[in-house]
Amino acid sequence: MTVTVYPARRILTMDPSQPEATHIAVDGDRILAVGGMDAMPADAVVDQRFADRIILPGFVEGHSHALEGAMWDYLYLGYFTRRGPDGKDWPGITSVEAMQERLREQAAYLAPGEPLVAWGFDPVYFPGERLTRSELDAAVSDRPVVILHASLHVMTVNTVMLEQAGILAGPKVEGVMCDAHGAANGELQEMAAMFVVFDALGENLFEAVASPQVLQRYGNIAAAAGVTTITDLYNPMTDAAIEAMIEVTRSRDYPVRLVPAMGVLGWSAEEGISRLQAAMAHNHERLYFGPAKLMTDGSIQGYTARLKWPHYHDGHANGLWNAAPETLMELVQAYHQAGLQLHIHTNGDEAVALMLEAIEQALTLWPRADHRHTLQHCQVIDHAQMKKAQRLGLCLNMFANHIYYWGDIHYQCTLGPSRCQRLEPLASARRLGIPVAIHCDAPVTPLGPLFTAWCAVNRQTASGRQLGQHEAVSVAEALEMITLGAAFTLGLDDRVGSLEVGKFADLAILDEDPLSVDPRHLGQIKVHATMLGGRVHEVS
């Protein structure tokens, strides 16, 4: 097979032994050499297509969801303007009236009685009462309406949908919010309540990822952002979902490596462990079954996260557990004992505290070296908790995009000015030597690792306020977190995340040098192309 050498203006390798280079040689799907031209094989073919570009390891998105490939089949109602995979810009919804008008417009295109499903709405941006069925009924009352909030932890539905689900008269499960008369007001918090609606619809949005078309779209969106290794960090792991992932990733044209994490709460411990271990037999170079995802609490901006005292800054009641705390602790022990890796959703610091206790107990009973259990989000993890995480050998994957999208809300409403200074405390985690990654949690926020890195470096909210300047990291540190750092949390750092001899030839090719541009411009750098295992994927 022909060896191809790619010269570049600059190559940032993430290899501490050789941080920079000007040439990289690719033999098949692997890196053969990195360095100057003198280090390249003499008989190699030189390909000049990236000679004026900057090459980095392909970005690794350690926490996002294949739902990003499904949501664009539904109506977008987010507060921020967002671009769909077809290049269309959807203006942000900045008032309830604008939301209602967009619902009416969409309903006009649907068949009589066809459910109207939308996503991305974030009522925390609108002062006053939270969104209820009354506002939805005023817009559309002749069909079921389901709006999944931006956090994916809350939905609001109209009266027709509540009637169809059989919960209009009041809650049958925790999370069905009620009005002063005890009737359901349309807001459904967390998974148990939302799944009642999915069952009534006959359509579970979280299972839409069991579609080859959705997975293909997801891969294309990721590659356009420079990503070559992507997660689906709450996969239902149904037979259909497993078959779809195997089918799509089998193609050599699929532009990313896919790492699904099984949603633990969808199965008993025995069933889930058995299913996940069986799926691992299908692993290949573009598909890595293995991680398990445990959902503990909810979303801070959705008021469903579990916070330690003084809880929510504006006096709102504390959030919800997605399962009883003792059940969550038992699941940690079961999956840990089985030798599997857990990625654990912990938005609030009370959730962090519970999971630190659970992991400490599991390690006491069944010591394991290099387990790489990873706490996900950990928005307001405190310093004592980080020190304990370090002692327990945990990784942290922080949701840096929260600073921009919800920093102002946290400052004013949910957390207050003091706790916001340790929102996503990346610098402190690095000082403690904890393996750290950063992520976007798409479709909660747009998929774009360079923007996520911008958030970690600049720590700027949408209004321009800087939060927690002492927790800012350098551009070089942020780049490491979206490459080798994220790969470490997935147990793939021996294969991806840096440009070293023997690793997969996975590259992100950029138009500008992230170490030379003004750090305020980091998020605007354009991705020119990616390479996955030696195959180039152009970005249009």
C-alpha positions as CSV (number, residue, x, y, z in Angstrom):
1,M,0.0,0.0,0.0
2,T,1.3,3.5,-0.9
3,V,2.5,5.7,2.0
4,T,1.2,9.2,1.7
5,V,2.9,12.2,3.3
6,Y,0.9,15.3,4.1
7,P,2.8,18.5,4.7
8,A,1.1,21.3,6.7
9,R,1.8,24.8,7.8
10,R,1.8,23.4,11.4
11,I,0.9,20.1,13.0
12,L,-0.2,20.1,16.6
13,T,0.2,16.5,17.7
14,M,-0.8,16.4,21.4
15,D,2.2,14.1,21.8
16,P,4.3,15.5,24.7
17,S,7.4,13.9,23.2
18,Q,6.9,15.8,19.9
19,P,4.3,18.6,20.3
20,E,4.7,20.0,16.8
21,A,5.6,18.8,13.3
22,T,5.4,19.9,9.7
23,H,4.7,16.5,8.0
24,I,2.7,13.4,8.8
25,A,3.0,10.1,6.9
26,V,0.0,7.8,6.6
27,D,0.2,4.1,5.7
28,G,-3.3,2.6,5.2
29,D,-5.3,3.6,8.2
30,R,-2.4,4.3,10.5
31,I,0.2,7.0,11.2
32,L,3.6,5.8,10.1
33,A,5.7,8.9,10.8
34,V,5.4,12.4,12.3
35,G,8.1,15.2,12.1
36,G,9.9,17.1,9.4
37,M,10.4,16.0,5.8
38,D,13.6,14.3,6.9
39,A,11.6,11.9,9.0
40,M,9.3,10.8,6.2
41,P,9.8,7.6,4.1
42,A,11.8,8.3,1.0
43,D,9.5,6.5,-1.4
44,A,6.3,8.1,-0.1
45,V,3.8,10.0,-2.3
46,V,3.6,13.7,-1.2
47,D,0.0,15.1,-1.1
48,Q,0.1,18.9,-0.9
49,R,-3.7,19.4,-0.3
50,F,-3.2,20.5,3.3
51,A,0.1,22.3,2.9
52,D,-1.4,25.7,3.9
53,R,-3.6,24.3,6.7
54,I,-3.2,23.4,10.3
55,I,-3.5,19.7,11.3
56,L,-4.6,18.5,14.7
57,P,-5.7,15.1,15.9
58,G,-9.4,14.5,15.0
59,F,-11.5,15.9,17.8
60,V,-13.0,13.5,20.3
61,E,-16.5,14.5,21.5
62,G,-16.8,12.6,24.8
63,H,-20.4,13.5,25.6
64,S,-23.0,14.0,23.0
65,H,-26.0,12.2,21.7
66,A,-27.1,10.7,18.4
67,L,-30.4,12.5,19.0
68,E,-28.5,15.4,17.3
69,G,-29.2,13.4,14.1
70,A,-32.9,13.0,14.9
71,M,-34.0,16.3,16.3
72,W,-33.9,18.1,13.0
73,D,-36.9,16.0,11.9
74,Y,-38.9,18.0,14.4
75,L,-39.6,21.7,15.0
76,Y,-36.8,23.8,16.6
77,L,-38.0,26.2,19.3
78,G,-34.7,27.2,21.0
79,Y,-33.8,30.6,22.4
80,F,-30.6,30.9,20.4
81,T,-30.4,30.9,16.6
82,R,-29.2,27.5,15.4
83,R,-28.1,26.1,12.1
84,G,-29.5,22.8,10.9
85,P,-27.5,20.1,9.1
86,D,-28.9,21.4,5.8
87,G,-27.4,24.8,6.4
88,K,-30.7,26.5,7.2
89,D,-30.6,29.0,10.1
90,W,-33.5,28.8,12.6
91,P,-34.0,32.1,14.4
92,G,-34.1,31.9,18.1
93,I,-37.5,32.1,19.9
94,T,-37.4,35.0,22.3
95,S,-41.0,35.2,23.5
96,V,-43.8,32.8,24.2
97,E,-45.9,34.6,21.6
98,A,-43.2,33.8,18.9
99,M,-43.2,30.2,20.1
100,Q,-47.0,30.0,19.7
101,E,-46.9,31.4,16.2
102,R,-44.2,28.9,15.1
103,L,-46.4,26.1,16.5
104,R,-49.4,27.4,14.5
105,E,-47.3,27.6,11.3
106,Q,-46.0,24.0,11.8
107,A,-49.5,22.7,12.6
108,A,-50.8,24.0,9.3
109,Y,-48.4,21.6,7.4
110,L,-49.5,18.5,9.3
111,A,-52.3,16.1,8.6
112,P,-55.4,16.4,10.9
113,G,-54.7,14.9,14.3
114,E,-51.0,14.3,13.6
115,P,-48.9,15.0,16.7
116,L,-46.7,18.1,16.7
117,V,-43.3,17.5,18.2
118,A,-40.9,20.3,18.9
119,W,-37.6,20.6,20.8
120,G,-35.1,23.1,22.2
121,F,-37.5,25.4,24.1
122,D,-36.1,26.8,27.3
123,P,-38.6,28.5,29.6
124,V,-35.9,29.7,32.0
125,Y,-35.2,32.5,29.6
126,F,-38.7,33.9,30.0
127,P,-39.6,35.7,33.3
128,G,-42.8,34.8,35.1
129,E,-44.6,31.5,35.2
130,R,-43.2,28.4,33.6
131,L,-44.7,27.1,30.3
132,T,-47.9,25.1,30.8
133,R,-50.5,23.4,28.7
134,S,-52.6,26.7,28.7
135,E,-50.0,28.4,26.5
136,L,-49.8,25.4,24.2
137,D,-53.6,25.0,24.0
138,A,-53.9,28.7,23.0
139,A,-51.6,27.9,20.0
140,V,-52.7,24.4,19.0
141,S,-55.6,22.5,20.5
142,D,-56.7,20.1,17.8
143,R,-53.8,17.6,18.1
144,P,-51.2,16.4,20.6
145,V,-48.4,18.9,21.1
146,V,-45.1,17.8,22.7
147,I,-42.2,20.2,23.4
148,L,-39.0,18.7,24.6
149,H,-37.0,21.3,26.5
150,A,-33.4,22.2,25.6
151,S,-32.0,20.3,28.6
152,L,-33.8,17.0,27.4
153,H,-34.8,16.6,31.0
154,V,-38.2,18.3,30.9
155,M,-41.1,18.5,28.4
156,T,-44.3,20.4,28.2
157,V,-47.4,19.0,26.5
158,N,-50.9,20.3,25.7
159,T,-54.2,19.1,27.1
160,V,-54.9,16.8,24.2
161,M,-51.6,15.0,24.9
162,L,-52.3,14.8,28.6
163,E,-55.7,13.2,27.9
164,Q,-54.2,10.8,25.4
165,A,-51.6,9.8,28.0
166,G,-54.2,9.4,30.7
167,I,-52.6,11.8,33.2
168,L,-54.7,15.0,32.9
169,A,-56.4,14.3,36.2
170,G,-53.1,14.1,38.1
171,P,-49.8,12.3,38.4
172,K,-49.4,8.6,38.2
173,V,-45.6,8.9,38.3
174,E,-43.2,11.3,39.9
175,G,-42.4,14.3,37.8
176,V,-46.0,15.1,36.5
177,M,-46.4,18.8,37.7
178,C,-49.8,19.9,38.8
179,D,-51.8,23.1,39.0
180,A,-53.6,24.5,42.1
181,H,-56.5,22.1,41.5
182,G,-54.4,19.0,41.3
183,A,-54.7,18.5,37.6
184,A,-51.6,18.1,35.4
185,N,-50.4,21.5,34.2
186,G,-48.5,20.1,31.2
187,E,-44.9,20.1,32.6
188,L,-43.3,16.7,32.9
189,Q,-39.9,16.5,34.6
190,E,-37.4,13.7,34.1
191,M,-37.5,10.3,32.4
192,A,-40.3,8.5,34.2
193,A,-42.9,11.2,33.5
194,M,-41.7,11.9,30.0
195,F,-41.9,8.2,29.1
196,V,-45.6,8.1,29.9
197,V,-46.1,10.5,27.0
198,F,-43.7,8.6,24.7
199,D,-45.7,5.4,25.4
200,A,-49.0,7.2,24.6
201,L,-47.5,8.6,21.4
202,G,-46.1,5.3,20.3
203,E,-42.9,7.1,19.6
204,N,-40.0,7.4,22.0
205,L,-37.7,10.2,20.8
206,F,-34.8,8.7,22.7
207,E,-35.1,5.6,20.6
208,A,-35.0,7.5,17.3
209,V,-31.3,6.7,17.3
210,A,-32.2,3.1,16.2
211,S,-32.2,4.5,12.6
212,P,-29.4,4.2,10.1
213,Q,-30.4,7.5,8.6
214,V,-30.2,9.3,12.0
215,L,-26.8,7.8,12.7
216,Q,-25.5,8.7,9.2
217,R,-26.7,12.3,9.7
218,Y,-25.1,12.4,13.2
219,G,-21.8,11.2,11.7
220,N,-21.9,13.9,9.0
221,I,-22.7,16.7,11.5
222,A,-19.8,15.5,13.7
223,A,-17.3,15.4,10.8
224,A,-18.3,18.9,9.7
225,A,-17.2,20.1,13.2
226,G,-13.8,18.3,13.0
227,V,-14.9,15.3,15.1
228,T,-13.6,11.9,14.3
229,T,-14.6,10.0,17.4
230,I,-18.1,10.6,18.7
231,T,-20.2,9.3,21.6
232,D,-23.9,8.5,21.9
233,L,-23.9,8.8,25.7
234,Y,-27.4,7.4,26.5
235,N,-28.2,4.8,23.9
236,P,-31.2,2.6,24.5
237,M,-29.2,-0.5,23.3
238,T,-32.3,-2.2,22.0
239,D,-31.8,-4.9,19.4
240,A,-32.8,-2.4,16.7
241,A,-30.4,0.2,18.0
242,I,-27.5,-2.3,18.1
243,E,-28.3,-3.5,14.6
244,A,-28.4,0.1,13.3
245,M,-25.0,1.0,14.7
246,I,-23.4,-2.2,13.4
247,E,-24.9,-1.5,9.9
248,V,-23.9,2.1,9.6
249,T,-20.4,1.8,11.0
250,R,-19.6,-1.2,8.9
251,S,-19.3,1.2,5.9
252,R,-15.8,2.5,5.4
253,D,-17.4,5.8,4.3
254,Y,-18.8,6.4,7.7
255,P,-16.8,9.5,8.8
256,V,-16.5,8.9,12.6
257,R,-15.8,6.3,15.2
258,L,-18.9,5.7,17.3
259,V,-18.8,5.0,21.0
260,P,-22.3,4.3,22.4
261,A,-22.9,4.2,26.1
262,M,-25.9,2.0,27.2
263,G,-28.6,3.8,29.2
264,V,-28.4,1.8,32.5
265,L,-31.8,2.7,33.8
266,G,-33.6,1.1,30.9
267,W,-32.6,-2.4,32.1
268,S,-32.3,-4.4,35.3
269,A,-28.6,-4.7,36.4
270,E,-28.4,-8.3,35.3
271,E,-30.1,-7.7,31.9
272,G,-28.1,-4.5,31.2
273,I,-24.7,-6.0,32.0
274,S,-25.4,-9.1,30.0
275,R,-26.7,-7.1,27.0
276,L,-23.7,-4.8,27.1
277,Q,-21.1,-7.6,27.3
278,A,-22.8,-9.4,24.4
279,A,-22.7,-6.2,22.3
280,M,-19.0,-5.9,22.8
281,A,-18.5,-8.9,20.6
282,H,-19.5,-6.7,17.7
283,N,-16.7,-4.1,18.3
284,H,-14.6,-3.1,15.4
285,E,-12.4,-0.1,14.5
286,R,-15.3,2.2,14.0
287,L,-17.6,0.9,16.7
288,Y,-16.8,0.6,20.4
289,F,-19.4,-0.9,22.7
290,G,-18.4,-0.9,26.4
291,P,-19.3,2.2,28.4
292,A,-22.5,2.4,30.5
293,K,-24.4,5.6,31.2
294,L,-26.1,6.2,34.6
295,M,-28.5,9.1,34.9
296,T,-28.7,10.4,38.5
297,D,-30.3,13.9,38.7
298,G,-31.5,16.3,36.0
299,S,-30.7,19.8,34.8
300,I,-29.8,22.9,36.8
301,Q,-31.5,25.3,34.4
302,G,-34.5,23.0,34.3
303,Y,-34.6,23.0,38.1
304,T,-34.4,19.2,38.2
305,A,-30.7,18.8,39.3
306,R,-30.0,17.9,42.9
307,L,-28.0,20.7,44.6
308,K,-26.5,20.8,48.1
309,W,-27.6,23.5,50.5
310,P,-28.4,26.3,49.9
311,H,-30.0,24.6,46.9
312,Y,-31.4,26.9,44.2
313,H,-30.5,30.6,44.6
314,D,-34.0,31.8,43.8
315,G,-35.6,29.5,46.3
316,H,-36.9,27.0,43.9
317,A,-37.5,23.5,45.3
318,N,-34.6,21.0,44.9
319,G,-34.6,18.7,41.9
320,L,-35.4,15.1,41.2
321,W,-33.5,11.8,41.3
322,N,-34.0,9.6,38.2
323,A,-34.1,6.6,40.5
324,A,-34.0,6.2,44.2
325,P,-30.5,7.0,45.6
326,E,-30.1,3.4,47.0
327,T,-30.9,2.1,43.5
328,L,-28.3,4.3,41.9
329,M,-25.7,3.1,44.4
330,E,-26.6,-0.5,43.8
331,L,-26.2,0.0,40.0
332,V,-22.8,1.6,40.4
333,Q,-21.7,-1.5,42.4
334,A,-23.1,-4.0,40.0
335,Y,-21.5,-2.4,36.9
336,H,-18.2,-1.8,38.7
337,Q,-18.1,-5.4,39.9
338,A,-18.7,-6.6,36.3
339,G,-15.6,-4.7,35.2
340,L,-17.5,-2.2,33.1
341,Q,-16.9,1.5,32.8
342,L,-19.5,4.0,34.0
343,H,-20.2,7.4,32.7
344,I,-22.3,9.1,35.3
345,H,-24.5,12.1,34.8
346,T,-24.0,14.4,37.8
347,N,-25.2,18.0,37.2
348,G,-25.7,19.1,40.8
349,D,-23.2,18.8,43.6
350,E,-25.6,16.7,45.7
351,A,-25.6,14.2,42.8
352,V,-21.8,14.3,42.8
353,A,-21.7,13.6,46.5
354,L,-23.9,10.5,46.1
355,M,-21.9,9.1,43.3
356,L,-18.5,9.7,45.0
357,E,-19.9,7.7,48.0
358,A,-21.1,4.9,45.6
359,I,-17.8,4.6,43.8
360,E,-15.8,4.7,47.0
361,Q,-17.9,1.8,48.4
362,A,-17.6,-0.1,45.1
363,L,-13.8,0.3,45.1
364,T,-13.6,-0.8,48.7
365,L,-15.5,-4.0,47.9
366,W,-13.9,-4.6,44.5
367,P,-10.6,-2.7,44.0
368,R,-9.9,-2.0,40.3
369,A,-7.0,-0.2,38.9
370,D,-7.6,2.2,36.0
371,H,-11.4,1.9,36.0
372,R,-11.8,5.3,34.4
373,H,-15.3,5.9,35.7
374,T,-16.2,9.4,34.6
375,L,-18.5,12.0,36.2
376,Q,-20.3,13.9,33.4
377,H,-21.2,17.6,33.5
378,C,-20.4,18.1,37.3
379,Q,-21.2,21.8,36.8
380,V,-20.7,22.9,40.4
381,I,-18.5,20.2,41.8
382,D,-16.7,21.7,44.8
383,H,-13.0,21.5,45.7
384,A,-13.4,18.8,48.4
385,Q,-15.3,16.7,45.9
386,M,-12.6,17.1,43.3
387,K,-9.9,16.0,45.7
388,K,-12.0,12.9,46.5
389,A,-12.5,12.3,42.8
390,Q,-8.8,12.4,42.4
391,R,-8.2,10.0,45.2
392,L,-10.7,7.6,43.7
393,G,-9.1,7.7,40.2
394,L,-12.1,9.3,38.5
395,C,-12.2,11.3,35.3
396,L,-14.3,14.4,34.9
397,N,-15.9,15.5,31.6
398,M,-17.3,19.0,32.1
399,F,-20.0,20.7,30.1
400,A,-18.1,23.9,29.3
401,N,-20.8,25.2,26.9
402,H,-23.0,25.8,30.0
403,I,-20.9,28.9,30.7
404,Y,-22.1,30.6,27.5
405,Y,-25.6,29.3,27.2
406,W,-26.8,29.3,30.8
407,G,-24.1,31.3,32.7
408,D,-26.3,34.4,33.0
409,I,-29.3,32.3,34.2
410,H,-27.1,30.5,36.8
411,Y,-25.7,33.9,37.9
412,Q,-29.1,35.5,38.3
413,C,-31.5,32.7,39.2
414,T,-30.3,29.1,39.8
415,L,-26.8,29.3,41.5
416,G,-26.1,33.0,42.3
417,P,-22.8,34.9,41.9
418,S,-20.7,33.0,44.4
419,R,-21.2,29.4,43.1
420,C,-20.9,30.6,39.5
421,Q,-17.3,31.3,40.1
422,R,-16.7,27.6,40.3
423,L,-19.0,26.7,37.4
424,E,-17.1,24.1,35.4
425,P,-13.9,24.3,37.5
426,L,-11.5,23.1,34.9
427,A,-8.3,24.8,36.1
428,S,-8.8,23.4,39.6
429,A,-9.3,19.9,38.2
430,R,-6.2,20.1,36.1
431,R,-4.1,21.4,39.1
432,L,-5.2,18.3,41.0
433,G,-4.1,16.1,38.2
434,I,-7.5,14.8,37.4
435,P,-8.0,13.6,33.8
436,V,-10.4,16.2,32.3
437,A,-12.4,16.5,29.1
438,I,-14.9,19.0,27.9
439,H,-18.1,18.5,25.9
440,C,-21.1,20.0,24.2
441,D,-23.9,17.5,25.1
442,A,-25.4,17.9,21.6
443,P,-28.3,18.4,20.8
444,V,-28.5,20.3,24.1
445,T,-26.0,22.8,22.6
446,P,-24.5,22.7,19.1
447,L,-21.8,20.2,18.3
448,G,-18.6,22.1,17.9
449,P,-15.4,21.2,19.9
450,L,-13.6,24.5,19.0
451,F,-16.5,26.5,20.4
452,T,-16.4,24.3,23.5
453,A,-12.7,25.0,23.8
454,W,-13.5,28.8,23.4
455,C,-15.9,28.5,26.4
456,A,-13.2,26.8,28.5
457,V,-10.6,29.5,27.7
458,N,-12.8,32.7,27.7
459,R,-15.5,31.7,30.2
460,Q,-17.8,34.2,28.8
461,T,-21.6,34.1,29.0
462,A,-24.0,35.1,26.2
463,S,-24.3,38.6,27.7
464,G,-20.5,39.0,27.8
465,R,-20.0,38.5,31.5
466,Q,-16.9,36.5,32.5
467,L,-17.6,33.8,35.2
468,G,-14.8,32.3,37.3
469,Q,-11.6,33.8,35.7
470,H,-9.5,31.6,38.0
471,E,-11.0,28.5,36.4
472,A,-10.0,29.5,32.8
473,V,-7.5,27.3,31.0
474,S,-5.1,28.0,28.2
475,V,-5.8,27.3,24.5
476,A,-3.3,24.5,24.6
477,E,-5.0,22.9,27.6
478,A,-8.4,23.3,26.0
479,L,-7.2,21.6,22.8
480,E,-5.9,18.7,24.8
481,M,-9.3,18.3,26.5
482,I,-11.1,17.9,23.1
483,T,-8.6,15.4,21.8
484,L,-6.4,13.2,24.0
485,G,-8.2,14.2,27.3
486,A,-11.6,13.1,25.9
487,A,-10.0,9.9,24.3
488,F,-8.7,9.0,27.8
489,T,-12.1,9.1,29.3
490,L,-13.3,6.7,26.7
491,G,-10.4,4.3,27.1
492,L,-9.3,5.0,23.5
493,D,-6.2,7.1,24.1
494,D,-4.0,4.2,22.9
495,R,-5.7,4.6,19.4
496,V,-6.9,8.2,19.0
497,G,-6.5,11.7,20.5
498,S,-2.9,12.4,19.4
499,L,-0.8,12.1,16.3
500,E,1.7,9.4,17.1
501,V,3.2,6.5,15.2
502,G,0.9,3.5,15.3
503,K,-2.3,5.3,16.1
504,F,-5.2,5.7,13.7
505,A,-4.7,8.4,11.0
506,D,-7.6,10.5,12.4
507,L,-7.0,14.3,11.6
508,A,-8.9,17.6,11.9
509,I,-7.6,20.0,9.3
510,L,-8.3,23.7,10.1
511,D,-8.0,26.9,8.2
512,E,-6.3,28.8,11.1
513,D,-3.9,28.0,13.8
514,P,-5.7,27.9,17.2
515,L,-2.4,28.7,19.0
516,S,-1.8,31.8,17.0
517,V,-5.2,33.4,16.6
518,D,-6.7,35.7,19.3
519,P,-8.2,33.3,21.9
520,R,-11.5,35.3,21.5
521,H,-11.6,34.0,17.9
522,L,-11.0,30.3,18.8
523,G,-14.6,29.3,18.3
524,Q,-14.8,30.8,14.8
525,I,-12.0,28.8,13.2
526,K,-13.3,26.9,10.2
527,V,-12.8,23.1,9.8
528,H,-11.5,22.4,6.3
529,A,-11.7,18.6,6.3
530,T,-11.3,15.6,8.5
531,M,-9.5,12.3,7.9
532,L,-10.6,9.0,9.5
533,G,-8.2,6.1,9.2
534,G,-6.5,7.7,6.2
535,R,-9.7,8.5,4.3
536,V,-10.3,12.2,3.7
537,H,-13.8,13.7,4.3
538,E,-14.2,17.1,2.9
539,V,-16.3,19.7,4.7
540,S,-18.6,21.7,2.5
